[in-house]
Amino acid sequence: MNKIVVWGFRWAPPFAQGLVRDLRVRWALEEAGLAYDVQLIDFDERHAGAYRQRQPFGMVPAFEADGRGLFESGAVVHRIAAESPLLMPVDEPARAEVVSWMFAALNTVEPPIQSLLEMDLLHADEPWVALRRPAVVEAVNARLAVLAGHLGTRDCLLDRFTAADLLMATVLRFLRHTDLVDGCPTLAAYVERCEARPAFQRALAAQLADYARHAPLAA
Ligand SMILES: N[C@@H](CCC(=O)N[C@@H](CS)C(=O)NCC(=O)O)C(=O)O
C-alpha cells in the first residue's frame, strides 16, 4: 500500500478527543509501519458533497491508498491488517478467527457501549436517559463479563496482539468516562496493555496534536 491518506476531524470537543475513530486507522497504520498523510475536515464539512463521496454517511474516518478510497473504520483496519502479518496471521484459519473477533468488537460489544456513550455525553440531561440507562449499563456489563471471561489470563483475544485487539481496545476506551472497565481488573489491564503499545501512543499523540493545532480560540 502506498500514498495512504486518512481523513479525520480538524478538531473535536475534549470529551471526544482520543476517541474519534480515525484513531483506529492511525493506530493500525502505526502498527503496520506504514507512512500516511492526514486530511482534516471541519465538523460541518462532513456533509459536503466532496466528502460524502469518500464517506457516504458523512462520518470520519475515510481512507485512501493507491488512489482507491475506503470507508468504515473496521473495513479500513481490516484492509491494513490483511497486508500486515503484524496485525493478522498469514495462516487462513487463524485469519478467520481474527475477523470473528473484529466483528465481535464492532458488532457485538460496541453497540451497547455506543448507546451508553451517547446517553452520557450527548443527552445526559434528557429525562429519558434516567429511564433507559440502567438497562443499557446491564447490557454493557453482560458483554464485558463475557469478554473478561474469554480473556481470562491471556494477554490478547487470540494468541498474540492482532487487529481484533486494536478494535476491541478502541471500543472499550469509549467507556473511559465510567468505572465499568476499571471495575473489572482483567479488562482494565487489557486496555492498559493495548494503550501501552508504542504504535497506539504515536497514533493518539498525532490525533491530539492535530486537535491542539486547530483548537478554537477561547471565547
Ligand atoms: N461505523 C463507522 C462510524 C463512524 C463514526 O461514528 N464516526 C464519528 C466520529 S467517531 C462521526 O463521524 N460522527 C459524525 C456524525 O455522526 O455525523 C466507522 O466505524 O467508521
Ligand as a Chemical Component Dictionary entry (heavy atoms), coordinates in Angstrom:
data_LIG
# 
_chem_comp.id                   LIG 
_chem_comp.type                 NON-POLYMER 
_chem_comp.pdbx_formal_charge   0 
_chem_comp.three_letter_code    LIG 
# 
loop_
_chem_comp_atom.comp_id 
_chem_comp_atom.atom_id 
_chem_comp_atom.alt_atom_id 
_chem_comp_atom.type_symbol 
_chem_comp_atom.charge 
_chem_comp_atom.model_Cartn_x 
_chem_comp_atom.model_Cartn_y 
_chem_comp_atom.model_Cartn_z 
_chem_comp_atom.pdbx_ordinal 
LIG N1  N1  N 0 -19.241 2.803  11.653 1  
LIG C1  C1  C 0 -18.481 3.979  11.355 2  
LIG C2  C2  C 0 -18.799 5.022  12.418 3  
LIG C3  C3  C 0 -18.039 6.301  12.192 4  
LIG C4  C4  C 0 -18.417 7.344  13.233 5  
LIG O1  O1  O 0 -19.334 7.174  14.049 6  
LIG N2  N2  N 0 -17.669 8.442  13.181 7  
LIG C5  C5  C 0 -17.986 9.555  14.058 8  
LIG C6  C6  C 0 -16.713 10.030 14.722 9  
LIG S1  S1  S 0 -16.023 8.757  15.756 10 
LIG C7  C7  C 0 -18.531 10.674 13.197 11 
LIG O2  O2  O 0 -18.004 10.949 12.153 12 
LIG N3  N3  N 0 -19.605 11.328 13.684 13 
LIG C8  C8  C 0 -20.241 12.382 12.974 14 
LIG C9  C9  C 0 -21.673 12.106 12.699 15 
LIG O3  O3  O 0 -22.207 11.105 13.227 16 
LIG O4  O4  O 0 -22.290 12.861 11.967 17 
LIG C10 C10 C 0 -16.988 3.644  11.366 18 
LIG O5  O5  O 0 -16.594 2.815  12.185 19 
LIG O6  O6  O 0 -16.228 4.200  10.557 20 
# 
loop_
_chem_comp_bond.comp_id 
_chem_comp_bond.atom_id_1 
_chem_comp_bond.atom_id_2 
_chem_comp_bond.value_order 
_chem_comp_bond.pdbx_ordinal 
LIG N1  C1  SING 1  
LIG C1  C2  SING 2  
LIG C1  C10 SING 3  
LIG C2  C3  SING 4  
LIG C3  C4  SING 5  
LIG C4  O1  DOUB 6  
LIG C4  N2  SING 7  
LIG N2  C5  SING 8  
LIG C5  C6  SING 9  
LIG C5  C7  SING 10 
LIG C6  S1  SING 11 
LIG C7  O2  DOUB 12 
LIG C7  N3  SING 13 
LIG N3  C8  SING 14 
LIG C8  C9  SING 15 
LIG C9  O3  DOUB 16 
LIG C9  O4  SING 17 
LIG C10 O5  DOUB 18 
LIG C10 O6  SING 19 
# 
